[in-house]
Amino acid sequence: MEEENKVTLHGTWFSPYAKRVELALKLKGIPFEYVEEDLKNKSPLLLKYNPVYKKVPVLVHNGKPIAESFCIIEYIDETWKNSPQLLPEDPYKRAKVRFWSSFIHQQLYEAMLTVMKAAGEAQGKAIKELLEKLQVLEEGMKDFFPNGTPSISNRNMGILEIMICSLLGPYKLQEEVIGIKIIGPEKTPLIFSWLTAINELPLVKELAPPQDKTVALLKFVRENALKSSSA
Amino acid sequence: MAEVKLHGFWASPFSHRVIWALKIKGVDYEYIEEDLSNKSELLLKYNPVYKKIPVLVHGGKPIPESLIILEYIEETWPENPLLPTNPYEKAMARFWIQFGVDKGPIFRAFFLSTGGEEQEKAAKDFLEVLKTIEEQALGDKKFFGGDTINLVDISYGYLAYWFKNVEEVIGIKLLEPSTLPRLSQWVQNFIEVPVIKESIPDRDKLLAYTRRIREKLVAEQLKK
C-alpha cells in the first residue's frame, strides 16, 4: 500500500516550529517527504490537514495528519522507539523536560520576538526581560548538566536540544540584526556551551538555512514591525 | 508508597484539574491550601520559576504546571487511563488540550472585557472558540474521552462550572443549549460525574470570588 508508513512533513524553511519536527525526524532516521508551503498560497492539502489553525508544521503519517510541533514530537517519540529517545523514560524527568520545553516555547520565544520587533526604549525594556528569562533558563539547565559542559551527540539529543536549537541556534545572526549580544560565555556560560555543542553537529548544520537568507528574513521581519508600529 | 502532596487554591480551576485526576486514579494525597497573598516558603521553593499553584509533590519531588502534572499523574498511575493508548489518538487528545491553552488569551480578553465594541468582539471571538471545541473536538461524543472523561475533559472542565460564573458576572451568556447544544449537554454530563460533582466548590462562594478577582484584574489592566 502506498500510504503505509509514508511520512510527509508540511513546513516552511523559516518556521522554527517546522525545524523542530525536521530535527526530530532526522535524528530518528525516519525517511520523509518534505513539502515546502507558501504561506501566502497555502496548499489545499495543508488546509485539509490542519483546518483548525491552517499552519505549518503538519506531519502526515499513514494518511493521518497531526499539527502542533509539541504534539508531533511526542507522537514521533512514541511511534518510532529507536534512539535517540526524545523524552526521558522516567515520568519525573519527563515532567521536568516538558516544563523547560514549555518555558522555552512560551517565555523565550515571546521575549525574543518582542526584542526583534522593537526599537529604542521599548527594545531596551524587551532586551532586559529576555536577558532575565535567559538567566532563569541558565539556572534551570544546571539541573540537566551538573558538570557544566554539555556533550551533545546525535544519540543523546532530545526535545530540549530541539527546542533551544530551533529558537536560538542562529543566535549570532539574531544578535547581528538586533544589535546586541544575548548569549555568551560570561553571561550565559551553560547555554553558550550547550548551543555551541548542538550547532557543531553535522545534522544541525545540514538543516540550517543559508545564513544570508536567515539574516535577510530577520531584517525584513524587524523592519516591517518597526514600520507598522510607527505608522 | 512515596507520599503525594498537592499545593493548591480552593477557587483555582487549575488546582481542581489535579484534584480530579488524583481522585479518578484513587491516589491518596495531602492537600495544602495556599494563601495566594502570602505564599508559603515551600511553594516558592517548589516553583521558583512561576511561584504559582498547583504544584504536586511526589516523594519530595515537585511538579508545577497543571497540564504537566496531569501527564505525570497519567504516567505514574496508569490505572483508569486518562489518555488513549493509540499514539495517533493520544496526539489528537494533546492537540485539543493545547488548543485550550492557545486560546487562553481569548478567554482572558472576554473575562476582563468591560463593555462596548471591545466586549462584543471578545464575546464573539470566544464563542468561535467554543464552537470549534464543540464541532471538532467533542463532535457527537458524550465526553471528549468518549464514554468516560479523560484529560481533554479535565482540561476543559472549567467551562462546566467556572465559566457559568464568568457569564453571570459579565452578564453575557455564550454557552447555552440554543448556541452550543452538544457542549451544553457535555456540561450537564460532566458535572454529574461523581468525582467532579463532589469536588466543585460552593457556587455562591465561587461566584463572589469570581467577581472579586475580575475587579482586581480589570483594575490592574487599566493601570498598564
Chai-1 contact restraints between the chains, C-beta under 6 A:
chainA,res_idxA,chainB,res_idxB,connection_type,confidence,min_distance_angstrom,max_distance_angstrom,comment,restraint_id
A,K64,B,Y88,contact,1.0,0.0,6.0,A-B,restraint_1
A,I66,B,A91,contact,1.0,0.0,6.0,A-B,restraint_2
A,E68,B,F95,contact,1.0,0.0,6.0,A-B,restraint_3
A,E68,B,Q98,contact,1.0,0.0,6.0,A-B,restraint_4
A,C71,B,A91,contact,1.0,0.0,6.0,A-B,restraint_5
A,C71,B,R94,contact,1.0,0.0,6.0,A-B,restraint_6
A,C71,B,F95,contact,1.0,0.0,6.0,A-B,restraint_7
A,Y75,B,P87,contact,1.0,0.0,6.0,A-B,restraint_8
A,Y75,B,A91,contact,1.0,0.0,6.0,A-B,restraint_9
A,E78,B,P87,contact,1.0,0.0,6.0,A-B,restraint_10
A,T79,B,P87,contact,1.0,0.0,6.0,A-B,restraint_11
A,P91,B,Y72,contact,1.0,0.0,6.0,A-B,restraint_12
A,P91,B,E75,contact,1.0,0.0,6.0,A-B,restraint_13
A,P91,B,T76,contact,1.0,0.0,6.0,A-B,restraint_14
A,Y92,B,K61,contact,1.0,0.0,6.0,A-B,restraint_15
A,A95,B,I63,contact,1.0,0.0,6.0,A-B,restraint_16
A,A95,B,I68,contact,1.0,0.0,6.0,A-B,restraint_17
A,A95,B,Y72,contact,1.0,0.0,6.0,A-B,restraint_18
A,R98,B,I68,contact,1.0,0.0,6.0,A-B,restraint_19
A,F99,B,I68,contact,1.0,0.0,6.0,A-B,restraint_20
A,V136,B,V49,contact,1.0,0.0,6.0,A-B,restraint_21
